[in-house]
Amino acid sequence: MKLKIMAAISVYAVLSGCAWQTPAMKLDNQLYQTSANASLARGAQTGARRLALEEANAKCTSLGSEISVLDIQSHWSFPTNGVAFVTFACNPVEGHKVG
């Protein structure tokens, strides 16, 4: 009986709506990368891409810049999660002073 309860809890944990994203990490002058992980209930790969792109957009907006997405990579992670990595640049808006 305990084994069945543990199995049920494990299945629930796997399929629950867990998701996370990392803050944008600066790689170079105006180059950044962020990542996200989303469970099947949160859209798996599609959900992870959405979360990572939202974080990328938020970073560039906070800098008063426009986003330029350079690369998006996504794949499946154990057991059914989607993982996405977004590499992007925050380019200054023409006519807008930064700093």
C-alpha positions as CSV (number, residue, x, y, z in Angstrom):
1,M,0.0,0.0,0.0
2,K,2.8,2.4,0.9
3,L,4.5,1.7,-2.5
4,K,1.3,2.6,-4.3
5,I,1.0,5.9,-2.4
6,M,4.6,6.8,-3.1
7,A,4.1,6.0,-6.8
8,A,1.0,8.1,-7.0
9,I,2.8,11.0,-5.3
10,S,5.7,10.6,-7.7
11,V,3.5,10.7,-10.8
12,Y,1.7,13.7,-9.5
13,A,5.0,15.5,-8.9
14,V,6.1,14.7,-12.4
15,L,3.0,15.9,-14.1
16,S,2.3,18.9,-11.9
17,G,2.7,22.5,-13.2
18,C,6.3,23.1,-12.2
19,A,8.3,25.7,-14.2
20,W,11.3,27.9,-13.6
21,Q,13.5,30.3,-15.4
22,T,16.9,31.8,-14.8
23,P,17.7,35.5,-14.7
24,A,19.5,36.7,-17.9
25,M,23.2,36.2,-17.6
26,K,25.5,38.7,-19.3
27,L,27.9,36.9,-21.7
28,D,29.5,39.9,-23.4
29,N,29.0,43.7,-24.0
30,Q,25.3,43.5,-25.1
31,L,25.0,39.7,-25.3
32,Y,22.9,37.7,-22.7
33,Q,21.6,34.2,-22.2
34,T,18.6,32.9,-20.2
35,S,17.0,29.4,-19.8
36,A,13.8,28.0,-18.6
37,N,12.3,24.6,-17.7
38,A,8.6,23.7,-17.9
39,S,6.7,20.6,-17.1
40,L,4.3,18.9,-19.5
41,A,1.4,20.7,-17.7
42,R,3.1,24.1,-18.4
43,G,3.7,23.4,-22.1
44,A,7.0,21.5,-22.0
45,Q,9.3,22.8,-24.7
46,T,6.8,25.4,-25.9
47,G,6.2,26.6,-22.3
48,A,10.0,26.7,-21.6
49,R,10.6,28.8,-24.8
50,R,7.8,31.2,-23.8
51,L,9.2,31.7,-20.3
52,A,12.8,32.2,-21.5
53,L,11.7,34.7,-24.2
54,E,9.6,36.6,-21.6
55,E,12.7,36.8,-19.4
56,A,14.8,38.0,-22.3
57,N,12.3,40.7,-23.3
58,A,12.1,41.9,-19.7
59,K,15.9,42.2,-19.5
60,C,16.1,44.3,-22.6
61,T,13.1,46.4,-21.6
62,S,14.7,47.1,-18.2
63,L,17.7,48.4,-20.1
64,G,15.6,50.6,-22.5
65,S,16.8,48.4,-25.4
66,E,15.3,46.3,-28.1
67,I,15.7,42.5,-28.1
68,S,17.5,40.7,-30.9
69,V,17.2,36.9,-30.5
70,L,20.3,35.2,-31.8
71,D,19.6,31.6,-30.9
72,I,16.9,29.4,-29.3
73,Q,17.6,25.8,-28.4
74,S,15.1,23.5,-26.8
75,H,15.0,19.8,-25.9
76,W,13.3,17.3,-23.6
77,S,14.5,16.7,-20.1
78,F,13.7,13.8,-17.8
79,P,11.0,12.9,-17.3
80,T,8.7,15.0,-19.5
81,N,10.0,18.6,-19.0
82,G,10.9,20.9,-21.8
83,V,14.1,23.0,-21.5
84,A,14.9,26.1,-23.5
85,F,18.0,28.3,-23.8
86,V,17.7,31.8,-25.4
87,T,20.8,33.8,-26.5
88,F,20.0,37.4,-27.2
89,A,21.4,40.9,-27.6
90,C,19.9,44.1,-26.1
91,N,20.5,46.7,-28.7
92,P,20.0,50.4,-27.9
93,V,17.0,52.0,-29.4
94,E,18.0,54.6,-32.0
95,G,17.4,58.1,-30.7
96,H,17.3,56.9,-27.1
97,K,20.2,57.6,-24.8
98,V,21.4,54.7,-22.6
99,G,23.1,55.4,-19.3
